[in-house]
Amino acid sequence: MPRFDDSDLGVDPNSTIPPPRSTAPDTRSPRDRGSLAGSLPIPNDAGNTVEVPATRSSISDAAAFMHNLSLSPSTRDRRGSRNSFGTSLPIPRSPRVSRLSSAVTADAAGVSRDILASQVQDMSKEKVAAAKNMAFAFDIDGVLAHGNEAIPEAKEALRMLNGDNELGIKIPYILLTNGGGKTEAARCAQLSEVLESPISTDQFIQSHTPMQALSEYYDTVLVCGGEGQKIREVAENYGFKNVVHPKDILAWDPTVSPWAVFTEQDRAEAKPRDFSKIKFDAVLVFADSRDYQTDFQLIIDLLLADDGKMLTRSEDPVANRIPIYFSQGDLVFPTDHKGPTRLTQGAFRISVEAQYKALTGQELERVVYGKPEKATYTYADEVLRSWMEQIHNQNHLPENIYMVGDNPASDICGGNMHGWNTCLVRTGVFQGGDNDENNPANFGVFPNVLEAVKAAVRKELGQEFKMKWNPKVNPVLHGDNTSSAVE
């Protein structure tokens, strides 16, 4: 499969190593700590974070007539990021904070099967080693589900990976999505019900999960996106000290957004205060906006403000601009809508960039997390390594990792550049020909996730590997010929 060196992506390979820690953390603001000339400051290494380099120079997607490469980064053009910073993005160190693992209690029958499976595995050590040396990373929307409706083949694929196979062994997998808007615990509970398989927060990464690292650098943040005000809980769980939701500002001064959507429930949940006396440190867009008018207005207000202070205008908005972060950059995503794919956060981001440029004449520098950003895939490695330790007591990264996705510009682009095997499925964004022209999946294109999983498992474990557990298997009677007892 194709691999790319850091030099191919314009990255200094030494920059992935965090600088030595000082005995005392630097308590200055990111701006005071300094940055590259002419660009926004980015947090330096401190506390419980690791910095991962961004992989492109400064340019916004609203530039130069919105040429197509701005909207669709591709492996072919070696664009692994849609970020303005040419330096680094912080991600959390593992283990992560503010996360609870899902607990699954096995009944007596489950314990008995585990014992039997252990005996089968003792006689198939080569296959067991191969099973522990492979793993999957699944996108969710368009791969495992459409909205709250599971894709039928996804249920069977997860059952097999959770142990419904001839060895009764768990094959590691994580969920790596550009979706968000809820806490990891809430989303995992929802997915466990939809997919009919237990999903742990320790194997789950949303677009904004790595952004918890920013809580070490910014105290007061405006957080946008998601249903209602659930995103406030997400940010507070990540450790941000002073989380402001757009509805808080709207409750304080309804005139800030002339066409705002503001319900009685919004008013009941809002936390108004005198925001003219508060300095904002950053803007974080965690998920899709549900009130574009209000979110657009407040974001622009703060980007043009004097050092993040509401009701002010800076004489030099570029020099005094606070940073803005987006959790992901996808332009479209699949839903249960029967027509074309729907616009998502990338469209919102491009709109903000265009508004900023129209008002200032300057490009908006911003940071985008999520796939295909290298930081997200590096963080996925840490999560996968930790998950391997939980299910197999082996703290190492499997050699053969398969990314299964439906979006060539994010799932496949990022997986290719990170050295993973990539599988493109036809149940979501991609509906093209034999493969995507700009971001071809290096392992192949499949009709659905089950066929992709079967192909990968058979490559690693043999063409005769059986995808179902035989409850009648008796390793004592069949000795080394265990496979003959498997239907």
C-alpha positions as CSV (number, residue, x, y, z in Angstrom):
1,M,0.0,0.0,0.0
2,P,1.3,3.5,-0.6
3,R,3.1,5.3,2.2
4,F,4.2,8.8,2.4
5,D,7.2,10.3,4.3
6,D,6.9,13.5,6.3
7,S,8.9,15.2,3.6
8,D,6.2,14.4,1.0
9,L,3.8,16.4,3.1
10,G,6.0,19.3,3.8
11,V,6.4,18.4,7.5
12,D,9.6,18.5,9.5
13,P,9.9,15.0,10.8
14,N,11.5,16.2,14.0
15,S,8.5,18.4,14.8
16,T,6.4,15.4,15.9
17,I,8.6,15.0,19.0
18,P,7.3,17.2,21.8
19,P,9.9,19.6,23.3
20,P,11.3,18.7,26.7
21,R,8.9,19.5,29.6
22,S,9.9,22.3,31.9
23,T,9.6,21.9,35.6
24,A,6.7,24.4,35.7
25,P,4.1,24.9,33.0
26,D,4.0,28.1,31.0
27,T,1.0,30.0,32.3
28,R,1.1,32.7,29.7
29,S,-1.6,32.9,27.1
30,P,-0.9,31.3,23.7
31,R,-0.6,34.7,22.1
32,D,1.9,35.9,24.7
33,R,4.0,32.8,24.2
34,G,4.6,33.9,20.6
35,S,4.1,32.2,17.3
36,L,5.2,32.3,13.7
37,A,5.2,35.8,12.2
38,G,1.9,36.6,10.5
39,S,0.0,33.7,11.8
40,L,-2.2,32.9,14.8
41,P,-0.5,31.6,17.9
42,I,-1.0,27.9,18.7
43,P,-0.5,26.3,22.1
44,N,2.9,24.9,22.9
45,D,3.5,21.7,24.7
46,A,2.3,21.8,28.3
47,G,0.5,19.4,30.6
48,N,-1.3,16.4,29.3
49,T,-1.0,17.0,25.5
50,V,1.1,16.1,22.5
51,E,1.6,18.3,19.5
52,V,1.1,16.9,16.0
53,P,2.2,19.0,13.0
54,A,-0.3,20.3,10.6
55,T,0.6,19.5,7.0
56,R,0.0,22.6,4.9
57,S,0.7,26.3,4.7
58,S,-1.7,29.1,5.4
59,I,-4.6,29.4,3.0
60,S,-8.4,29.5,3.6
61,D,-10.9,27.7,1.6
62,A,-12.6,30.9,0.7
63,A,-9.6,32.0,-1.3
64,A,-9.0,32.4,-5.1
65,F,-12.5,31.8,-6.3
66,M,-13.0,28.6,-4.2
67,H,-10.9,26.4,-6.5
68,N,-11.7,22.7,-6.3
69,L,-8.6,21.8,-4.4
70,S,-9.7,24.0,-1.5
71,L,-12.8,21.9,-1.1
72,S,-11.5,18.4,-1.9
73,P,-8.0,17.7,-0.6
74,S,-6.6,14.5,-2.1
75,T,-3.8,12.1,-1.6
76,R,-2.7,12.7,-5.1
77,D,-2.1,16.4,-4.3
78,R,-0.5,15.5,-1.0
79,R,-2.8,17.7,1.1
80,G,-3.3,16.1,4.5
81,S,-4.8,19.1,6.2
82,R,-7.1,22.0,5.7
83,N,-5.3,24.0,8.4
84,S,-4.0,27.6,8.4
85,F,-1.3,26.8,10.9
86,G,2.0,25.5,9.5
87,T,3.0,24.4,13.0
88,S,1.2,22.0,15.3
89,L,-2.1,20.8,16.7
90,P,-2.4,19.6,20.3
91,I,-4.0,16.2,21.0
92,P,-4.4,14.6,24.4
93,R,-2.0,12.1,25.8
94,S,-3.5,8.6,26.5
95,P,-5.2,7.7,28.7
96,R,-7.8,10.3,28.1
97,V,-9.7,12.3,30.7
98,S,-13.4,12.8,31.4
99,R,-14.4,9.5,29.8
100,L,-16.0,6.4,31.3
101,S,-15.8,3.0,29.7
102,S,-18.9,1.1,28.9
103,A,-19.3,-1.9,31.2
104,V,-20.7,-5.1,29.8
105,T,-21.6,-7.9,32.2
106,A,-21.4,-11.5,30.9
107,D,-24.0,-14.1,31.9
108,A,-23.1,-17.7,32.8
109,A,-23.5,-18.8,29.1
110,G,-21.2,-16.1,28.1
111,V,-18.5,-17.2,30.6
112,S,-18.9,-20.8,29.4
113,R,-18.4,-19.7,25.8
114,D,-15.3,-17.7,26.8
115,I,-13.8,-20.7,28.4
116,L,-14.5,-22.9,25.3
117,A,-13.2,-20.1,23.0
118,S,-10.0,-20.0,25.0
119,Q,-9.4,-23.7,24.5
120,V,-10.0,-23.3,20.7
121,Q,-7.6,-20.4,20.6
122,D,-4.9,-22.4,22.5
123,M,-4.9,-24.9,19.5
124,S,-4.9,-22.2,16.8
125,K,-2.0,-20.0,18.0
126,E,-0.9,-18.8,14.5
127,K,-4.4,-17.6,13.7
128,V,-4.8,-16.0,17.1
129,A,-1.5,-14.1,16.6
130,A,-2.7,-12.9,13.2
131,A,-6.1,-11.8,14.6
132,K,-4.3,-9.8,17.3
133,N,-2.1,-8.2,14.7
134,M,-5.0,-6.6,12.7
135,A,-7.5,-4.0,13.5
136,F,-10.3,-1.8,12.0
137,A,-11.2,1.8,12.1
138,F,-14.7,2.5,11.1
139,D,-16.4,5.7,10.0
140,I,-20.0,5.7,11.3
141,D,-22.3,7.8,9.0
142,G,-22.6,6.0,5.7
143,V,-20.6,3.0,6.8
144,L,-22.3,1.6,10.0
145,A,-25.5,3.7,10.0
146,H,-27.6,6.3,8.3
147,G,-28.7,8.6,11.1
148,N,-30.3,6.4,13.7
149,E,-30.8,3.5,11.3
150,A,-28.2,0.8,11.2
151,I,-26.9,-0.5,7.9
152,P,-27.9,-4.2,8.2
153,E,-24.5,-5.5,7.1
154,A,-22.8,-3.5,9.8
155,K,-24.6,-5.4,12.6
156,E,-23.2,-8.7,11.2
157,A,-19.7,-7.3,10.8
158,L,-19.5,-6.1,14.4
159,R,-20.9,-9.3,15.7
160,M,-18.1,-11.2,13.9
161,L,-15.4,-8.8,15.2
162,N,-16.8,-9.1,18.7
163,G,-16.2,-12.8,18.7
164,D,-18.8,-14.5,16.5
165,N,-16.1,-16.2,14.5
166,E,-14.4,-19.6,14.4
167,L,-11.9,-18.7,17.1
168,G,-14.4,-16.9,19.4
169,I,-11.8,-14.1,19.5
170,K,-12.3,-10.3,19.5
171,I,-10.7,-8.6,16.6
172,P,-9.9,-5.0,17.7
173,Y,-11.7,-2.1,16.1
174,I,-12.4,1.6,16.9
175,L,-15.0,4.1,15.6
176,L,-13.4,7.2,14.1
177,T,-16.1,9.7,13.0
178,N,-16.3,13.3,11.9
179,G,-19.6,13.5,13.7
180,G,-20.1,15.1,17.1
181,G,-22.3,17.2,19.2
182,K,-22.9,14.9,22.2
183,T,-20.7,13.5,25.0
184,E,-18.8,10.3,24.0
185,A,-20.8,8.4,26.7
186,A,-24.2,9.6,25.2
187,R,-23.1,8.8,21.6
188,C,-21.8,5.3,22.6
189,A,-25.0,4.5,24.4
190,Q,-27.0,5.5,21.3
191,L,-24.8,3.6,18.9
192,S,-24.8,0.5,21.1
193,E,-28.6,0.4,20.8
194,V,-28.7,1.2,17.1
195,L,-25.9,-1.3,16.1
196,E,-27.0,-3.9,18.7
197,S,-23.3,-4.3,19.8
198,P,-21.6,-2.8,22.9
199,I,-19.6,0.3,22.0
200,S,-17.2,1.6,24.6
201,T,-16.1,5.2,24.9
202,D,-12.5,3.8,25.0
203,Q,-12.8,2.7,21.4
204,F,-14.7,5.8,20.1
205,I,-13.4,9.0,18.7
206,Q,-15.6,11.9,17.6
207,S,-14.4,14.9,15.6
208,H,-14.0,17.0,18.7
209,T,-12.6,14.3,21.1
210,P,-9.0,15.3,20.4
211,M,-9.9,19.0,21.0
212,Q,-10.1,18.3,24.8
213,A,-6.3,19.1,24.7
214,L,-7.2,22.7,24.1
215,S,-8.7,23.0,27.6
216,E,-5.2,23.3,28.9
217,Y,-4.7,26.5,26.9
218,Y,-8.0,28.4,26.8
219,D,-10.2,29.3,29.8
220,T,-13.2,31.2,28.3
221,V,-14.5,29.8,25.0
222,L,-17.5,30.2,22.8
223,V,-18.6,26.7,21.8
224,C,-21.0,26.3,18.9
225,G,-23.0,23.4,17.3
226,G,-25.1,20.5,18.2
227,E,-28.6,19.9,19.4
228,G,-29.9,22.3,22.1
229,Q,-27.2,23.1,24.5
230,K,-25.7,19.6,24.8
231,I,-22.4,20.8,23.5
232,R,-21.9,22.8,26.8
233,E,-21.7,19.5,28.7
234,V,-19.2,18.1,26.2
235,A,-16.8,21.1,26.6
236,E,-17.2,21.1,30.4
237,N,-16.3,17.3,30.5
238,Y,-13.2,18.2,28.5
239,G,-12.1,20.5,31.3
240,F,-12.8,24.0,29.8
241,K,-13.3,26.3,32.8
242,N,-15.7,28.9,31.4
243,V,-17.9,27.5,28.5
244,V,-20.2,30.0,26.8
245,H,-23.0,28.8,24.5
246,P,-24.4,31.2,21.8
247,K,-27.8,31.0,23.6
248,D,-26.2,32.5,26.7
249,I,-25.3,35.6,24.8
250,L,-28.7,35.7,23.1
251,A,-30.4,35.6,26.6
252,W,-28.2,38.5,27.7
253,D,-28.9,40.6,24.6
254,P,-31.5,39.4,22.1
255,T,-30.5,42.2,19.7
256,V,-27.1,40.5,18.9
257,S,-28.8,38.3,16.3
258,P,-31.7,40.0,14.5
259,W,-33.3,36.7,13.1
260,A,-32.3,34.4,16.0
261,V,-34.1,31.2,16.9
262,F,-34.7,31.4,20.6
263,T,-37.2,29.1,22.3
264,E,-38.5,28.9,25.9
265,Q,-36.3,25.9,26.4
266,D,-33.3,27.8,25.2
267,R,-34.1,30.5,27.7
268,A,-34.5,28.0,30.6
269,E,-31.1,26.4,29.8
270,A,-29.2,29.6,29.0
271,K,-26.7,31.1,31.5
272,P,-26.7,34.9,30.7
273,R,-24.2,37.3,32.3
274,D,-22.7,40.6,31.3
275,F,-20.6,39.5,28.4
276,S,-19.3,43.0,27.8
277,K,-17.0,42.4,30.7
278,I,-15.7,39.0,29.6
279,K,-12.7,38.3,27.4
280,F,-13.0,35.3,25.1
281,D,-9.9,33.3,24.5
282,A,-11.1,31.2,21.5
283,V,-14.0,30.0,19.4
284,L,-14.6,26.3,19.1
285,V,-17.1,24.9,16.5
286,F,-17.7,21.4,17.8
287,A,-20.6,20.3,15.6
288,D,-23.1,21.4,12.9
289,S,-24.9,24.7,13.7
290,R,-28.6,24.6,14.4
291,D,-28.9,28.4,14.3
292,Y,-26.7,29.6,11.5
293,Q,-27.7,33.3,11.9
294,T,-26.8,33.5,15.5
295,D,-23.6,31.5,15.3
296,F,-22.4,33.4,12.2
297,Q,-23.0,36.7,13.9
298,L,-21.3,35.9,17.2
299,I,-18.3,34.3,15.5
300,I,-17.8,37.3,13.3
301,D,-18.3,39.6,16.2
302,L,-15.5,37.9,18.2
303,L,-13.2,37.5,15.2
304,L,-13.4,41.3,14.6
305,A,-13.4,42.3,18.2
306,D,-10.5,43.9,20.2
307,D,-8.8,40.8,21.7
308,G,-12.0,38.8,22.2
309,K,-14.1,41.4,23.9
310,M,-17.8,41.7,22.9
311,L,-19.2,45.0,21.7
312,T,-15.7,46.1,20.5
313,R,-14.1,46.4,17.1
314,S,-10.3,46.2,16.7
315,E,-8.4,48.6,14.6
316,D,-6.3,45.7,13.4
317,P,-8.5,42.5,13.5
318,V,-5.8,40.4,12.1
319,A,-3.2,41.2,14.8
320,N,-5.8,41.1,17.6
321,R,-7.9,38.2,16.4
322,I,-8.6,35.3,18.8
323,P,-8.2,31.8,17.3
324,I,-11.0,29.7,15.9
325,Y,-11.1,25.9,15.7
326,F,-13.4,23.6,13.7
327,S,-13.8,20.0,14.8
328,Q,-13.9,18.7,11.2
329,G,-13.9,19.9,7.6
330,D,-16.3,17.6,5.6
331,L,-18.4,19.5,3.1
332,V,-21.1,16.9,2.8
333,F,-22.2,13.8,4.7
334,P,-24.7,11.0,4.2
335,T,-28.0,10.9,6.0
336,D,-31.3,8.9,5.7
337,H,-32.3,11.5,3.0
338,K,-33.1,9.6,-0.2
339,G,-31.5,12.3,-2.4
340,P,-28.0,13.6,-2.6
341,T,-25.7,14.0,0.4
342,R,-26.4,16.9,2.8
343,L,-24.1,19.9,3.6
344,T,-22.3,19.7,6.9
345,Q,-19.7,21.6,9.0
346,G,-17.3,22.3,6.1
347,A,-20.0,24.4,4.4
348,F,-20.4,26.4,7.6
349,R,-16.7,26.9,7.9
350,I,-16.3,28.1,4.3
351,S,-19.1,30.5,4.9
352,V,-17.4,32.0,7.9
353,E,-14.2,32.3,5.9
354,A,-16.0,34.1,3.1
355,Q,-17.7,36.5,5.5
356,Y,-14.5,37.3,7.2
357,K,-12.7,38.0,3.9
358,A,-15.5,40.1,2.6
359,L,-15.4,42.3,5.8
360,T,-11.7,42.5,6.2
361,G,-10.1,41.7,2.9
362,Q,-7.9,39.2,4.7
363,E,-7.8,35.4,4.7
364,L,-9.1,33.8,7.9
365,E,-6.5,31.6,9.6
366,R,-8.2,28.7,11.4
367,V,-7.6,25.2,12.6
368,V,-9.5,22.1,11.4
369,Y,-9.4,18.9,13.4
370,G,-11.0,15.6,12.3
371,K,-10.3,13.4,9.3
372,P,-8.1,13.7,7.3
373,E,-6.0,15.8,9.7
374,K,-2.8,13.9,10.8
375,A,-3.5,14.8,14.5
376,T,-6.7,12.8,14.4
377,Y,-5.1,9.7,13.0
378,T,-2.2,10.0,15.4
379,Y,-4.7,10.2,18.2
380,A,-6.5,7.2,16.8
381,D,-3.2,5.2,17.1
382,E,-3.1,6.0,20.8
383,V,-6.8,5.0,21.3
384,L,-6.3,1.7,19.4
385,R,-3.2,0.9,21.3
386,S,-5.0,1.4,24.6
387,W,-8.0,-0.6,23.3
388,M,-5.6,-3.5,22.5
389,E,-4.4,-3.5,26.0
390,Q,-8.0,-3.7,27.3
391,I,-9.2,-6.6,25.2
392,H,-5.9,-8.5,24.7
393,N,-3.6,-7.2,27.4
394,Q,-1.1,-6.2,24.7
395,N,-0.1,-2.5,24.6
396,H,1.0,-2.3,21.0
397,L,-0.3,-1.1,17.7
398,P,-1.4,-3.9,15.3
399,E,0.6,-3.9,12.1
400,N,-2.4,-4.3,9.8
401,I,-4.9,-1.6,10.3
402,Y,-7.9,-1.2,7.9
403,M,-9.8,2.1,7.6
404,V,-13.3,1.5,6.3
405,G,-15.0,4.7,5.1
406,D,-17.4,6.2,2.6
407,N,-15.8,9.6,2.1
408,P,-12.7,9.6,-0.1
409,A,-11.7,13.2,0.9
410,S,-11.5,12.4,4.6
411,D,-11.6,8.7,5.5
412,I,-9.5,7.4,2.6
413,C,-7.2,10.5,2.2
414,G,-6.3,10.4,5.9
415,G,-5.9,6.6,6.0
416,N,-3.7,6.5,3.0
417,M,-1.4,9.2,4.3
418,H,-1.2,7.5,7.7
419,G,-0.1,4.2,6.1
420,W,-3.3,2.3,6.8
421,N,-5.1,-0.1,4.4
422,T,-8.1,1.8,3.2
423,C,-11.5,0.3,2.1
424,L,-14.1,2.5,0.4
425,V,-17.7,1.5,0.6
426,R,-20.7,2.4,-1.5
427,T,-23.3,3.0,1.3
428,G,-22.6,6.7,1.8
429,V,-20.9,9.6,0.1
430,F,-19.0,7.6,-2.5
431,Q,-21.2,6.5,-5.4
432,G,-18.6,6.6,-8.1
433,G,-16.9,4.2,-10.5
434,D,-14.3,1.5,-9.7
435,N,-12.5,3.7,-7.2
436,D,-12.2,7.4,-6.4
437,E,-9.9,9.2,-8.8
438,N,-8.3,11.7,-6.4
439,N,-8.2,9.5,-3.2
440,P,-8.2,5.8,-4.3
441,A,-8.7,3.3,-1.6
442,N,-5.6,1.1,-1.6
443,F,-7.3,-2.1,-0.4
444,G,-10.3,-1.8,-2.6
445,V,-13.9,-0.7,-3.0
446,F,-16.8,-2.7,-1.5
447,P,-20.6,-2.7,-1.6
448,N,-20.8,-2.5,2.2
449,V,-18.8,-2.7,5.4
450,L,-19.4,-6.5,5.8
451,E,-17.8,-7.3,2.5
452,A,-14.8,-5.0,3.4
453,V,-14.4,-6.7,6.7
454,K,-14.6,-10.2,5.2
455,A,-12.0,-9.4,2.6
456,A,-9.6,-8.0,5.2
457,V,-10.1,-10.9,7.6
458,R,-9.6,-13.5,4.9
459,K,-6.4,-11.8,3.8
460,E,-4.9,-11.8,7.3
461,L,-6.4,-15.1,8.6
462,G,-6.8,-17.2,5.5
463,Q,-9.5,-17.7,2.9
464,E,-11.1,-20.6,4.8
465,F,-11.5,-18.6,8.0
466,K,-15.1,-18.9,9.1
467,M,-17.1,-15.9,10.2
468,K,-19.4,-17.7,12.6
469,W,-18.8,-19.3,16.0
470,N,-19.9,-22.9,16.3
471,P,-21.6,-23.4,19.7
472,K,-21.2,-27.2,19.3
473,V,-17.4,-27.2,18.9
474,N,-15.5,-29.5,21.3
475,P,-11.8,-28.9,21.2
476,V,-11.2,-31.9,23.5
477,L,-12.7,-34.3,21.1
478,H,-11.3,-32.8,17.9
479,G,-7.8,-32.1,19.1
480,D,-5.7,-30.0,16.8
481,N,-8.3,-30.3,14.0
482,T,-10.5,-27.6,15.5
483,S,-11.6,-26.2,12.2
484,S,-13.4,-29.4,11.3
485,A,-15.8,-28.8,14.2
486,V,-16.7,-25.4,12.9
487,E,-19.6,-25.1,10.6
